[in-house]
């Protein structure tokens, strides 16, 4: 019985495909994305804009999503922003009706229901717009039961266009 000859071209093509698949699998397994890439501490779930963002607008919102049980303050380009909690806002002594608009102060806003801290540059605020180029945001955060004296920090930079 005669043995079938091996087609060298087919064998080389198969070998090339196998090597390509190995490189794709290695690339996927070694990639760093999400929380790992952002190097977020355990107490911070998300930030906006992301660390290293390069196409941020001058009026972009700065946002920090904290784990429940934490409090924080924002420092933007060296300016610490006053923080006001939504549950401290007074609507002329009355409870806002569902859907009613309230005026937000021109400071960082802490939303206790979602445990988020945010600031949007606004005219008359401590930061009216971000300057073109590199900007730095730092969040000082602490557990409520430990107090600000035990605050830790996380900083990130982003580029405004």
C-alpha positions as CSV (number, residue, x, y, z in Angstrom):
1,X,0.0,0.0,0.0
2,X,1.5,3.3,-1.1
3,X,1.8,6.1,1.4
4,X,0.3,9.5,0.4
5,X,2.9,12.2,0.0
6,X,2.8,15.1,2.4
7,X,1.9,18.4,0.7
8,X,4.6,20.8,2.0
9,X,2.6,23.9,1.2
10,X,-0.4,22.7,3.1
11,X,1.8,21.8,6.0
12,X,3.5,25.2,6.1
13,X,0.1,27.0,5.8
14,X,-1.3,24.9,8.7
15,X,1.8,25.6,10.8
16,X,1.4,29.4,10.1
17,X,-2.2,29.3,11.2
18,X,-1.3,27.4,14.4
19,X,1.4,29.9,15.2
20,X,-1.0,32.8,14.6
21,X,-3.7,31.3,16.9
22,X,-1.0,30.8,19.6
23,X,0.0,34.5,19.4
24,X,-3.6,35.6,19.6
25,X,-4.3,33.5,22.7
26,X,-1.1,34.8,24.3
27,X,-2.0,38.4,23.5
28,X,-5.5,38.0,25.0
29,X,-4.1,36.4,28.1
30,X,-1.5,39.1,28.7
31,X,-3.6,42.1,28.0
32,X,-4.4,44.6,30.8
33,X,-7.8,46.3,30.6
34,X,-10.5,47.7,32.9
35,X,-9.7,48.1,36.6
36,X,-6.2,46.6,36.2
37,X,-5.3,49.2,33.5
38,X,-6.7,52.1,35.5
39,X,-5.0,50.8,38.7
40,X,-8.0,51.8,40.8
41,X,-7.9,51.2,44.5
42,X,-10.5,48.8,45.9
43,X,-12.5,51.7,47.4
44,X,-13.0,53.3,44.0
45,X,-15.3,51.5,41.5
46,X,-15.0,53.9,38.5
47,X,-13.7,57.3,37.4
48,X,-14.4,59.7,34.5
49,X,-12.6,60.7,32.5
50,X,-10.5,57.6,32.5
51,X,-6.8,57.8,33.4
52,X,-4.8,58.8,30.4
53,X,-7.7,60.0,28.4
54,X,-6.5,62.2,25.5
55,X,-9.7,63.7,24.0
56,X,-11.4,65.4,27.0
57,X,-13.5,68.5,26.6
58,X,-13.0,71.7,28.6
59,X,-16.4,71.3,30.3
60,X,-16.1,67.6,31.0
61,X,-17.5,66.2,34.2
62,X,-15.1,64.7,36.7
63,X,-16.8,61.7,38.4
64,X,-15.7,59.2,41.1
65,X,-17.8,56.2,42.1
66,X,-16.9,55.0,45.6
67,X,-17.8,51.9,47.5
68,X,-20.5,52.4,50.1
69,X,-19.1,53.6,53.4
70,X,-16.6,56.0,51.9
71,X,-16.5,59.8,51.7
72,X,-14.2,61.9,49.5
73,X,-13.0,65.3,48.2
74,X,-11.8,66.2,44.8
75,X,-8.7,68.3,44.0
76,X,-8.4,69.4,40.4
77,X,-5.2,70.9,39.2
78,X,-4.2,71.7,42.8
79,X,-7.6,73.3,43.8
80,X,-9.5,71.5,46.5
81,X,-13.2,71.7,45.7
82,X,-15.8,72.3,48.4
83,X,-18.1,69.3,48.6
84,X,-21.8,69.5,49.2
85,X,-23.9,66.4,49.8
86,X,-27.3,66.2,48.0
87,X,-29.0,65.5,51.3
88,X,-27.8,68.8,52.6
89,X,-29.4,70.8,49.9
90,X,-32.4,72.9,51.0
91,X,-35.2,73.7,48.6
92,X,-36.5,76.8,50.6
93,X,-37.5,74.5,53.5
94,X,-39.7,72.3,51.4
95,X,-39.2,68.8,50.0
96,X,-38.9,68.8,46.2
97,X,-41.8,67.2,44.4
98,X,-41.0,64.3,42.1
99,X,-39.5,65.7,38.9
100,X,-39.0,69.2,40.4
101,X,-35.7,70.8,39.5
102,X,-33.4,72.1,42.2
103,X,-30.5,74.5,41.9
104,X,-27.1,72.8,42.5
105,X,-24.3,74.7,44.0
106,X,-21.2,75.4,41.9
107,X,-19.1,72.9,44.0
108,X,-18.4,69.2,43.9
109,X,-21.6,67.2,44.6
110,X,-21.6,64.1,46.7
111,X,-24.7,61.9,46.0
112,X,-25.1,59.6,49.0
113,X,-27.7,57.3,47.4
114,X,-25.1,56.2,44.7
115,X,-22.0,57.1,46.7
116,X,-20.6,59.2,43.9
117,X,-18.7,62.5,43.8
118,X,-18.8,64.7,40.7
119,X,-17.9,68.1,39.5
120,X,-18.6,69.8,36.2
121,X,-16.8,73.1,35.4
122,X,-19.2,75.9,35.4
123,X,-19.0,79.7,35.0
124,X,-18.6,81.2,38.5
125,X,-17.3,77.9,39.9
126,X,-13.9,77.3,41.4
127,X,-12.8,75.9,38.0
128,X,-14.7,77.3,35.1
129,X,-13.1,75.1,32.4
130,X,-10.1,72.9,32.1
131,X,-7.1,74.3,30.4
132,X,-5.9,72.7,27.1
133,X,-3.3,70.2,27.8
134,X,-2.6,67.9,30.7
135,X,-4.8,68.2,33.8
136,X,-4.6,66.3,37.1
137,X,-7.5,65.1,39.3
138,X,-6.9,63.7,42.8
139,X,-9.5,62.2,45.0
140,X,-8.8,61.9,48.7
141,X,-11.1,59.2,50.1
142,X,-11.6,57.7,53.6
143,X,-13.9,55.3,55.4
144,X,-16.7,57.1,57.2
145,X,-15.8,55.3,60.5
146,X,-12.1,56.3,60.2
147,X,-12.4,60.0,59.3
148,X,-10.5,62.3,57.0
149,X,-7.3,62.0,59.1
150,X,-6.9,58.5,57.6
151,X,-7.5,59.6,54.0
152,X,-5.8,57.9,51.1
153,X,-5.5,59.4,47.6
154,X,-5.7,58.4,44.0
155,X,-4.5,60.7,41.2
156,X,-4.9,60.5,37.5
157,X,-4.2,62.7,34.5
158,X,-6.1,63.4,31.3
159,X,-5.5,65.6,28.3
160,X,-8.0,68.4,27.4
161,X,-8.3,69.3,23.7
